Amino acid sequence: MATKLHIPTAPFRPGDKPDFSGIKLPRAGDLDRPDPHIHANDTRDLSFSMIRVLDEQHRAVGAWDPKLDPEMLRAGLRHMLLTRIFDDFMYRKQRQGKFAFYLKSTGEEAVSVAQCMALEPGDMLFPSYRQQGLLVTRGVPLVELMCQCLSNSRDNLKGRQLSVLYSFSEVNFFTISGNLATQFPQAVGWAMAAEYKGTHDIAVSWTGEGSSAESDFHYALTFASVYRSPAILNVVNNQWALSTYQNVAGGEQNPFASRGIGYGIPGLRVDGNDFLAVYAATKWAAERARQGTGPTLIEHYTYRAAPHSTSDDPGRYRPLDEWQYWPLGDPLARLRDHLVALGEWTPQRHSALEEELTEHVNACWKDAESYGTLNEGPWPPVASMFEDIYKDVPEHLRKQRRELLGE
């Protein structure tokens, strides 16, 4: 009898009408919130179901409701809206040839913004790409992000990194690597070092569902479990790797959150488009880590609405309007509607905020351009190639630098 291999495929291809009715979503508020010291084996329901707080009437319900005050909710809405407006603006500028490369986070803003707001300033962030909301939330000026993309004279990375692969040590934002999953073991190791130092800070890292099939993912979970590293490890399941559906990484077998259980790590599967659910799950995991109980694996169930990058044409492998049918909606709209239902927001205030933030992004771009552009300069000085490489610069490089500068 011939062996029959199973070849995973996407549910919809270009020309198909998306129908996500087969996705069984639990009701908001259905799951209990257990003690953070729970054993991994007792988190099966949290891994195979889904933590949801916002219901169909835009109310916050259930034990996972973090009960945030309206001011904090408005701050979260502002951060998410600014991230989206910034993304849309920078995408257009890349298409105009202003810089080389860009990745949008459209539809995934709640993952980075809500998580960042649930963390402490000393916590170290080990992002993959699509987490620019972390930088917005931690207050990095947009001009700095733009200058890095432009590789101009104000680029904090001095032209040495691909556009949008940021690094800001001053806000504990580790360098983004284009090779995904590398940041997972780095985060686990940093968290172990923090525990040795007794700082009570934790490390948080993100990767996609596709790169959860990489070996680094499994190395990280092994070390995190064995040493009880105070880390939060996030799988952003946005359904698509570059052009590969999540089933290729094993998504049709069991939820990605359930992988933690086999390593002795609690797994939480969260509605990634529900700002309140993401915030609450992160707080739970952070409490667990700070109290020495160990790491948590969180799967954020969301959808990549935009192309993988400016080098990608998603119309070649999925319906272009597929994101409009996604059953968990738009994280920004859901938080906006929740605030409106509370009587703490209005459509008029939302429109005014959109206008304000759009003007802010435009002004930041003009400021960033004043420091140079990718095509026209000015660029970082040539002599900077000798900087930031060695703690003690070797004599032969000092000699080359003197020759370059005519000293």
N, C-alpha and C positions, 0 to 999 in steps of 0.2 A: 504494500500500500504506500503510495507516494506521500511524502511529508507535505503538509499544507501550512505554509507560513502565513501569518497574519500581517498584512501591510496596513498600518494606520493611515487614515486619510482625513481630510477636512470635511465637515458636514456639508459645506456649501462652496461652490466654485463660481468663477465669473459667469454671469448670466442666470444663476439660480436666485430664487427669492428666499432670503433667510427666514428660518422658522425655528426659534429657540424654545418652542413650547415643550420640548422634551427635557429641558432643564428643570428639575424639581427644586424649587426654592422653599426653604422653611419659612414660616411666618416670623415676622419681627417679634422679638421678645420671648421666643419659645425656649431658649436655652438658659439654664441656671448659670450663675457665675460662681464657680467653686473657689475654695481657698487657694491662693497661689502656690502653696506648698504641696499641692496634689501630686500624686505619682503619675508618671507619664502613662502608665497602663490604664489609668482612670480618665483619660482625656479622649477616649474614642468618640464619644458623642460630639465633642468640640472639634474633632478632626474631620468627621464624616458628615456632619451637618454644617451649619454656617451661623456665625454670630451676626445678628442683625438687630439694629435698634430702631431705625426709622421705618414706620409702617406706611401703608398706602395713603393714609390721611395726613402724612408728614408729621406725625407725632412721635416722640421718643418714648419707647415702651420697654418694659422688661428689666431684668436684674442687671443687664450690662449697660444700661443708661448711665453715662458718667455724670449727668446732671450739671452740665456746664452752664455758666451764667451767660446771658445774652451778649455781654461785651466780648467774651471770649469767642463765642460763635461768630460774631461779626468780624473779629480779627481773623478767624479761620477763613471766612468767606473772602475777605479782602486779600489774604495771601494767595488763595487759590485763583481768584480772578486776576490778580496781577501776574501770576505765573502763566496763565493762559494767554493773556494779552501780550505778554513778553514773548512767549513761544510763537504766537501767530506773526508778530512783528518780525522776529528774527528769521523765521522761515521765509517770509517774503524777501527779506534782505539777502538771504543766501541765494534765493532764486534769481535775484537781480545781479548776482556775481560779486557781491560785496565781501564774501568770505567763502571758505571751502566746503563747510560741512555743518549740518545741524540735525538734532534729534528733538522732536516734540514730545511732550508728556500729556497730550490731550486725552482726557478721560481718566487719567491716573493721578490727578492732582491731590486727591484726598490721602493717598498712600503716604506721600512725602510730607505734606503740610500737617495733617492730623498727627502723624507719628512724631514729627519734630516738636510740635507743641506739647506732646505728652512726655518729652524727655527733659533732662537737665542740661544746662549749658556745658558742663564738663564732660558729658557723654560724647564719645567719639563716633563719628559717622563714617562708614565705609561703603560708599554708594556704588551702584552701577550707573549707567547713564539713565536718563529720564527721571532723575531725582533733583532737578533744579529747584523744585519747591522747597527743599531743605535750605538752600542758600537764601532764597527769598524770605523764608520764615526766620532765619537767624540774622537777617538784616544786612546781608552783603549788598552794597549798592549795585544797581543794575549796570552802571557805567563800568564797573570792574568786570562783570560778566561779558559785556559787549567788547571790551578791550581785549580780553582773552580770545574771543572769537576772531577779532580783527588782527591779532598778532602785532599790535602796534607798539609804540614806545612806552605805553603804560601797561602792557600785558604783564601780569604778575608772574607768568611762567616764561617770559622772555622768548616767545616764539617756539618753544621746545615741545609743545603739546598740540595734538589735533584739536581743532575747534570744538568747543562744548565739553571737552574732557577737563573739567575744572579741578583746582586744588586750592584750598584756603585753610591753611593751618591755624590762622587766627580765630576761626570759628569751629575748630576741630572737625574739619571736612577733609578726609583723606583723598589723595589723588585718585581720580577715576582712571581705571584701566580699560582699554578697549577689549582686552581678553577677559571675558566674563567668568565669574566664579572665583577668580584669584583673590578677591577681596574677602571671601568667606573665611578662609583660614587665617588671613591677616587680622581680621576682627577678633577671632577667637584668641589668638596669641596676644593681641593688645589687651584684651579683657583679662587674661590671665596675669599679665604684667601689672595691670591696675590693681588687681586683687593682692598681689605681692606687696605693692606699695601702700595698700590700705586707703586708697582715695575714695572708694565707694562709687566711682564712676563705672559706667558700663559701655560696652561697644555694641553698635547696631550696624547690621549690614543688609544689603539688598542684592538679589540676583533675579533673573527671569526664570520662568518655568522650564524653558529650553535648556538653560545652562545648569539646571538641577541634575542633569544627566552627566555633567562633568565630574571628574574624579575629585577636584578641589572641594566640591560640595560635600562629598562623603568623608573626605579627610577632616573637614571642619566639624561635621557632626560627631565624628568619633572623638576628636580631641575635646570638643565642648562637653560631651557627655561624661567622658572619663574623668576630666579635671573639674567638672562643674563650673565651667567658665561663665562669668556673668555677662552673657551676650544675648542679644535678640537677633535671630537670623530670619530674614524675610524672603519668601519666594513670591514675587509679583507675577501672578498667573494672569497675564493679559491676553491669553489664548494663542498668541502668535510669537514665535521666534522670528528670525529674519524673513523667512517665507514658509516656515514649517509650523504646522498646527500643533497644539499642546499634546495631542495624542501620541506624537512621535517620541516625546519624552516620558510617556507612561501615564498621561493624564486620564485616559479612559479606563485604567485599571482601578486606581484608588486616588483620592485627593492627595495632592502633594503634601499637605499638612500631616497626613498620616505617616509619612516616612519618618517623622521624628520619633514616633512611638517605638519603632524597632531599635532605635539608638538609646532609648531611655529618656527621651526629651519630649515634654508635652507639645502637642500640636494643636494650633488654633486655626480654623478656617474661617475667614472673615469676609463679609461683604465689603470689598475694596472700594466701592462707590458710596459707602455710608460713612461720612466723616465721624459720626459719633461712635460707630462700631470700631473703626480703626483706632480712634483715640483710646477707647476703653480697653481694647485688647492689648495695646502697647503699654498702658498703665499697669495692667495686670502682669505682663511679662517683665516690666521694669521692676516692679515690686518684688517679684520672685528672684530676679537677678541680684538686686541690692541686698536681699536678706540671705544670700549665700545658698539658695536652693538650686541654682543652676540656670541653664539656658532655656529658651523657648523657640520653637519654629512656628512662624506665622505664614500662612498662605493667604494672600490678598486676591480674592476672586474679582477680576476686573476685565477691562477690554481696551486694547490699543486702538484708539480711534484713528490715529494718524498713521502715515507710513512709518516703517521701521526707522528710516532716516531719509535725508534728502537724496540718498543714492538708491532708494527703493521705489518701485512702482507696485503698490499693493493690488492694483487692478489686474495684475497678471495671475494672482493666485486666490483672490477672494472677491466677493461682490463689493463694489465701492461703497454702497450704502449699508453694508452689513452692520456697522456700528449703530445705526439708527434703530435697529431692532433689538439691541442688547437689553435684556429684561431688567437689569439693575440700573438702567438709566444713566444720567449724567451727575457726577458727584457734586458739581457746583450748583446745578439746578435743585438738587435734593436739599442741600443745606439752605439755599435761598428760600425754598418753599417752606422749610421748617421754621425759619425765622419769621416769615410772613404769617404762618399759622399761629405763632406765639404772639403776634402783634408787635414784633420788634423790628420789622422791616417792611418796606413797601416797594412796589415796582418803580416808583419815582426815585426813591433813594438808590435803588440798584442801578438805574440808568445814569444817575448823576455820578455814582462811583465808577461806572465803566468809562464815562467821559473823562473823569479826573485821572484815572490810571492810564488811559490811552495818551493823554497829554503828557503825563509823567514819562512814559516810555519814549515818546517822540523827543522830549527834551533831553533825556539821557543819551539817546543816539547822537544827537547833535554834539553833545559834550564828548562822547566817546570818539567821534570822528575828528575832533580837534586834536587828538593825540596821534592821529595817523590812521591809514587804512591798509589793508592787506596788499592792495595793488599799487598804492602811491606812497606809502610810508608817511612820516618817519617810522622806522622800525627800531627794535631794541639795538643798542650799540653793538658792533661786531665784537668788541672786547669782552662782552658779557659771556661769550662762549667759554671763557676760562673760569667763570664764577660758578659757585654752587655745585661743584663736582667733587672736589677734594677738601677735606678739612684743612690739611696741610698741603698746599700746592707744590708739586714736584718742581725742582729747579728747571728742568727742560721746558716746562710750561710757563714758568715765570720768564724765562729767556724769550720764548716765542711771543709772549704778551708785550715785553719791552720792545721787541723788534716791530711788532704791529703798530705800537703807539709811537715809535720813533724815539724812545727814551734812551 
